[in-house]
Amino acid sequence: MNGTLRTQGGDGVHSALERVREVAKEDRKRRFTALLHRVYDVERLRAAFLSIERDAAAGVDGETWEHYRRSLEGNLQDLSLRLKAGVMADGKRIQSEVGTVQGGRISPLPANIYLHCVFDLWVHRWRQKQARGDVIVVRFADDFAVGFEHRVEAERFLTELRERFAHFGLNLHPVKTRLIEFGRCARRNREDRGDRGAPETFNFLGFTHSCGKTRKGRFTVLWQTMRKRLQAKLKAVKAELKAGLHDPIPEVGRYLRAVVLGHVHYYGVPRNGPALAAFRRTVGLVWWRVLRRRSQGNHLPLRRMQPLLQTWLPQVRICHPYPNQRIRVTTRGGSRMR
């Protein structure tokens, strides 16, 4: 096909992608195909892994370079298979999957592309042509939250969204999908109706969102670490420490430092400080209990554990400033994604 650059050569991925980058700069109309076959090749995945800095901070899942390396071949094979599950062998077409979207096992790459067509573009048109009030849309992979100024529009949107998904063989998760009253007027509306209790909360991207107030009495959204996510992470840390019961202290300390840093960098939002401190404190207690199991005669007092905790576990802090205004991203067509 004229005007198309193919990349089936056997050279290294870095040099090949560098040439692709140069061609893209020279000719912005040039189209590229068959790039994805370079992504899920095991050898290239291994090369990409080995190029990562060994002391880089872990993500929110606590995965470190050293921990991933222990089962490197199995991890690379699994990653390659999961990538291939979403990309056709010729690298040209995305394999669509039929089934439940939210909470399903569809791989992230095809999910993003598929939902961009099925959900994002449709929501953009719906907001322009159907909505009369404000509409806020946030989507990450197959999880999304949509906010409406008017309840009647939220109800109509939910009905039409179910029909839209059914047309493509998809379903909304029956438990995760809820229509709730949330925002600065939610508490007052409940009081006017005589409803007791605070407005409902919802979980999204690892946070429990609830209606709160600042010290000055103004409305604010509270983001707190989901209890289930917190417990699951602590359970994984405990299992890892038990598996490496006799590993050297510095090696374990570096692992736990990466875990705490990754957790803080993700969950370090305003007003979530107590949950961050509780996570660090519990990680320290788990480490202390595991160290005491190294031998029957090891009665390591907690006071002797404090220097280790101070050395290896970083202090928690708020990493993300509270937004003073809504985040606005200009998309093609002039629409504002809030």
Contacts in CASP RR format, 6 or more apart in sequence:
PFRMAT RR
TARGET T0000
AUTHOR 0000-0000-0000
METHOD contacts of the structure
MODEL  1
MNGTLRTQGGDGVHSALERVREVAKEDRKRRFTALLHRVYDVERLRAAFL
SIERDAAAGVDGETWEHYRRSLEGNLQDLSLRLKAGVMADGKRIQSEVGT
VQGGRISPLPANIYLHCVFDLWVHRWRQKQARGDVIVVRFADDFAVGFEH
RVEAERFLTELRERFAHFGLNLHPVKTRLIEFGRCARRNREDRGDRGAPE
TFNFLGFTHSCGKTRKGRFTVLWQTMRKRLQAKLKAVKAELKAGLHDPIP
EVGRYLRAVVLGHVHYYGVPRNGPALAAFRRTVGLVWWRVLRRRSQGNHL
PLRRMQPLLQTWLPQVRICHPYPNQRIRVTTRGGSRMR
3 29 0 8 1.000
3 30 0 8 1.000
3 31 0 8 1.000
4 30 0 8 1.000
4 31 0 8 1.000
4 32 0 8 1.000
4 33 0 8 1.000
5 20 0 8 1.000
5 23 0 8 1.000
5 30 0 8 1.000
5 31 0 8 1.000
5 32 0 8 1.000
5 33 0 8 1.000
6 33 0 8 1.000
6 34 0 8 1.000
7 16 0 8 1.000
7 20 0 8 1.000
7 32 0 8 1.000
7 34 0 8 1.000
7 35 0 8 1.000
7 38 0 8 1.000
8 34 0 8 1.000
8 37 0 8 1.000
9 16 0 8 1.000
10 16 0 8 1.000
12 44 0 8 1.000
13 38 0 8 1.000
13 41 0 8 1.000
13 44 0 8 1.000
13 47 0 8 1.000
13 48 0 8 1.000
16 38 0 8 1.000
17 38 0 8 1.000
20 32 0 8 1.000
20 35 0 8 1.000
23 30 0 8 1.000
24 30 0 8 1.000
24 32 0 8 1.000
33 91 0 8 1.000
33 92 0 8 1.000
34 90 0 8 1.000
34 91 0 8 1.000
34 92 0 8 1.000
35 91 0 8 1.000
36 83 0 8 1.000
36 87 0 8 1.000
36 91 0 8 1.000
37 87 0 8 1.000
37 89 0 8 1.000
37 90 0 8 1.000
37 91 0 8 1.000
38 44 0 8 1.000
39 45 0 8 1.000
39 83 0 8 1.000
39 87 0 8 1.000
40 79 0 8 1.000
40 80 0 8 1.000
40 83 0 8 1.000
40 84 0 8 1.000
40 87 0 8 1.000
41 80 0 8 1.000
42 76 0 8 1.000
42 77 0 8 1.000
42 80 0 8 1.000
45 76 0 8 1.000
45 79 0 8 1.000
45 80 0 8 1.000
46 72 0 8 1.000
46 76 0 8 1.000
49 65 0 8 1.000
49 68 0 8 1.000
49 69 0 8 1.000
49 72 0 8 1.000
49 76 0 8 1.000
52 65 0 8 1.000
53 65 0 8 1.000
54 65 0 8 1.000
54 66 0 8 1.000
55 65 0 8 1.000
55 254 0 8 1.000
56 65 0 8 1.000
57 258 0 8 1.000
57 261 0 8 1.000
57 262 0 8 1.000
57 265 0 8 1.000
58 64 0 8 1.000
58 258 0 8 1.000
58 259 0 8 1.000
58 261 0 8 1.000
58 262 0 8 1.000
59 258 0 8 1.000
59 262 0 8 1.000
59 265 0 8 1.000
59 266 0 8 1.000
60 262 0 8 1.000
60 263 0 8 1.000
60 265 0 8 1.000
60 266 0 8 1.000
60 267 0 8 1.000
61 233 0 8 1.000
62 233 0 8 1.000
62 258 0 8 1.000
62 259 0 8 1.000
62 262 0 8 1.000
62 263 0 8 1.000
64 254 0 8 1.000
64 255 0 8 1.000
64 258 0 8 1.000
64 259 0 8 1.000
66 251 0 8 1.000
66 254 0 8 1.000
66 255 0 8 1.000
67 240 0 8 1.000
67 255 0 8 1.000
68 75 0 8 1.000
82 107 0 8 1.000
83 107 0 8 1.000
83 109 0 8 1.000
85 95 0 8 1.000
85 107 0 8 1.000
86 94 0 8 1.000
86 95 0 8 1.000
86 97 0 8 1.000
86 107 0 8 1.000
86 109 0 8 1.000
86 110 0 8 1.000
87 94 0 8 1.000
87 95 0 8 1.000
87 109 0 8 1.000
87 110 0 8 1.000
88 94 0 8 1.000
88 95 0 8 1.000
94 109 0 8 1.000
94 110 0 8 1.000
94 113 0 8 1.000
94 114 0 8 1.000
95 110 0 8 1.000
96 110 0 8 1.000
96 114 0 8 1.000
97 106 0 8 1.000
97 110 0 8 1.000
97 114 0 8 1.000
98 168 0 8 1.000
98 169 0 8 1.000
98 170 0 8 1.000
99 106 0 8 1.000
99 169 0 8 1.000
99 170 0 8 1.000
99 171 0 8 1.000
100 170 0 8 1.000
100 171 0 8 1.000
100 173 0 8 1.000
101 111 0 8 1.000
101 115 0 8 1.000
101 142 0 8 1.000
101 165 0 8 1.000
101 170 0 8 1.000
101 171 0 8 1.000
101 172 0 8 1.000
101 173 0 8 1.000
102 142 0 8 1.000
102 143 0 8 1.000
102 172 0 8 1.000
102 173 0 8 1.000
102 176 0 8 1.000
102 177 0 8 1.000
103 142 0 8 1.000
103 143 0 8 1.000
103 173 0 8 1.000
103 176 0 8 1.000
104 142 0 8 1.000
106 114 0 8 1.000
106 142 0 8 1.000
108 141 0 8 1.000
111 141 0 8 1.000
111 142 0 8 1.000
112 141 0 8 1.000
115 139 0 8 1.000
115 142 0 8 1.000
118 164 0 8 1.000
118 165 0 8 1.000
118 168 0 8 1.000
118 170 0 8 1.000
119 139 0 8 1.000
119 144 0 8 1.000
119 164 0 8 1.000
120 139 0 8 1.000
122 164 0 8 1.000
123 137 0 8 1.000
123 146 0 8 1.000
124 331 0 8 1.000
124 335 0 8 1.000
126 157 0 8 1.000
126 160 0 8 1.000
127 135 0 8 1.000
127 137 0 8 1.000
127 335 0 8 1.000
128 335 0 8 1.000
130 153 0 8 1.000
130 156 0 8 1.000
130 157 0 8 1.000
131 148 0 8 1.000
131 153 0 8 1.000
132 150 0 8 1.000
132 153 0 8 1.000
133 148 0 8 1.000
133 149 0 8 1.000
133 150 0 8 1.000
133 153 0 8 1.000
134 148 0 8 1.000
134 149 0 8 1.000
134 338 0 8 1.000
135 146 0 8 1.000
135 147 0 8 1.000
135 148 0 8 1.000
135 149 0 8 1.000
135 153 0 8 1.000
135 338 0 8 1.000
136 146 0 8 1.000
136 147 0 8 1.000
136 148 0 8 1.000
136 326 0 8 1.000
136 338 0 8 1.000
137 144 0 8 1.000
137 145 0 8 1.000
137 146 0 8 1.000
137 147 0 8 1.000
137 337 0 8 1.000
137 338 0 8 1.000
138 144 0 8 1.000
138 145 0 8 1.000
138 146 0 8 1.000
138 204 0 8 1.000
139 145 0 8 1.000
140 205 0 8 1.000
143 176 0 8 1.000
143 204 0 8 1.000
143 205 0 8 1.000
145 202 0 8 1.000
145 204 0 8 1.000
146 154 0 8 1.000
146 157 0 8 1.000
147 154 0 8 1.000
147 182 0 8 1.000
148 154 0 8 1.000
148 157 0 8 1.000
151 181 0 8 1.000
154 179 0 8 1.000
155 179 0 8 1.000
158 177 0 8 1.000
158 179 0 8 1.000
161 172 0 8 1.000
162 172 0 8 1.000
165 171 0 8 1.000
165 172 0 8 1.000
178 200 0 8 1.000
178 202 0 8 1.000
180 199 0 8 1.000
180 200 0 8 1.000
180 202 0 8 1.000
181 189 0 8 1.000
181 190 0 8 1.000
181 199 0 8 1.000
181 200 0 8 1.000
182 199 0 8 1.000
182 200 0 8 1.000
182 202 0 8 1.000
182 209 0 8 1.000
182 211 0 8 1.000
183 199 0 8 1.000
183 211 0 8 1.000
183 219 0 8 1.000
183 221 0 8 1.000
184 211 0 8 1.000
184 219 0 8 1.000
186 199 0 8 1.000
186 211 0 8 1.000
187 198 0 8 1.000
187 199 0 8 1.000
187 211 0 8 1.000
190 196 0 8 1.000
190 197 0 8 1.000
190 199 0 8 1.000
198 210 0 8 1.000
198 211 0 8 1.000
199 210 0 8 1.000
199 211 0 8 1.000
201 208 0 8 1.000
201 209 0 8 1.000
201 210 0 8 1.000
202 208 0 8 1.000
202 209 0 8 1.000
203 209 0 8 1.000
203 226 0 8 1.000
206 225 0 8 1.000
206 226 0 8 1.000
206 229 0 8 1.000
207 223 0 8 1.000
207 224 0 8 1.000
207 225 0 8 1.000
207 226 0 8 1.000
207 267 0 8 1.000
207 269 0 8 1.000
208 223 0 8 1.000
208 224 0 8 1.000
208 225 0 8 1.000
208 226 0 8 1.000
208 227 0 8 1.000
209 221 0 8 1.000
209 222 0 8 1.000
209 223 0 8 1.000
210 221 0 8 1.000
210 222 0 8 1.000
210 224 0 8 1.000
211 219 0 8 1.000
211 221 0 8 1.000
211 222 0 8 1.000
212 219 0 8 1.000
212 220 0 8 1.000
212 221 0 8 1.000
212 222 0 8 1.000
213 219 0 8 1.000
213 220 0 8 1.000
214 220 0 8 1.000
220 271 0 8 1.000
220 322 0 8 1.000
222 271 0 8 1.000
223 269 0 8 1.000
223 270 0 8 1.000
223 271 0 8 1.000
223 272 0 8 1.000
224 271 0 8 1.000
224 272 0 8 1.000
224 275 0 8 1.000
225 267 0 8 1.000
225 272 0 8 1.000
225 275 0 8 1.000
225 276 0 8 1.000
225 279 0 8 1.000
230 275 0 8 1.000
230 278 0 8 1.000
230 279 0 8 1.000
233 259 0 8 1.000
233 263 0 8 1.000
233 279 0 8 1.000
234 279 0 8 1.000
234 282 0 8 1.000
234 283 0 8 1.000
234 286 0 8 1.000
237 256 0 8 1.000
237 259 0 8 1.000
237 283 0 8 1.000
237 286 0 8 1.000
238 286 0 8 1.000
238 290 0 8 1.000
240 255 0 8 1.000
241 252 0 8 1.000
241 286 0 8 1.000
241 287 0 8 1.000
241 290 0 8 1.000
242 290 0 8 1.000
244 252 0 8 1.000
245 290 0 8 1.000
245 293 0 8 1.000
245 294 0 8 1.000
246 294 0 8 1.000
249 308 0 8 1.000
252 287 0 8 1.000
252 312 0 8 1.000
253 287 0 8 1.000
253 308 0 8 1.000
253 311 0 8 1.000
253 312 0 8 1.000
253 313 0 8 1.000
254 312 0 8 1.000
256 283 0 8 1.000
256 284 0 8 1.000
256 287 0 8 1.000
256 312 0 8 1.000
256 313 0 8 1.000
257 312 0 8 1.000
257 313 0 8 1.000
257 314 0 8 1.000
259 283 0 8 1.000
260 279 0 8 1.000
260 280 0 8 1.000
260 283 0 8 1.000
260 313 0 8 1.000
260 314 0 8 1.000
260 316 0 8 1.000
261 314 0 8 1.000
263 276 0 8 1.000
263 279 0 8 1.000
264 276 0 8 1.000
264 280 0 8 1.000
264 314 0 8 1.000
264 316 0 8 1.000
264 317 0 8 1.000
264 319 0 8 1.000
265 319 0 8 1.000
267 275 0 8 1.000
267 276 0 8 1.000
267 279 0 8 1.000
268 276 0 8 1.000
268 316 0 8 1.000
268 317 0 8 1.000
268 318 0 8 1.000
268 319 0 8 1.000
268 320 0 8 1.000
269 318 0 8 1.000
269 319 0 8 1.000
269 320 0 8 1.000
269 322 0 8 1.000
270 318 0 8 1.000
270 320 0 8 1.000
270 321 0 8 1.000
270 322 0 8 1.000
272 318 0 8 1.000
273 316 0 8 1.000
273 318 0 8 1.000
276 316 0 8 1.000
276 317 0 8 1.000
277 316 0 8 1.000
279 316 0 8 1.000
280 313 0 8 1.000
280 314 0 8 1.000
280 315 0 8 1.000
280 316 0 8 1.000
283 313 0 8 1.000
284 305 0 8 1.000
284 309 0 8 1.000
284 313 0 8 1.000
287 305 0 8 1.000
287 308 0 8 1.000
287 309 0 8 1.000
288 300 0 8 1.000
288 302 0 8 1.000
288 305 0 8 1.000
291 298 0 8 1.000
291 300 0 8 1.000
291 305 0 8 1.000
292 298 0 8 1.000
292 299 0 8 1.000
292 300 0 8 1.000
326 338 0 8 1.000
327 338 0 8 1.000
328 336 0 8 1.000
328 337 0 8 1.000
328 338 0 8 1.000
329 336 0 8 1.000
329 337 0 8 1.000
330 336 0 8 1.000
331 337 0 8 1.000
END
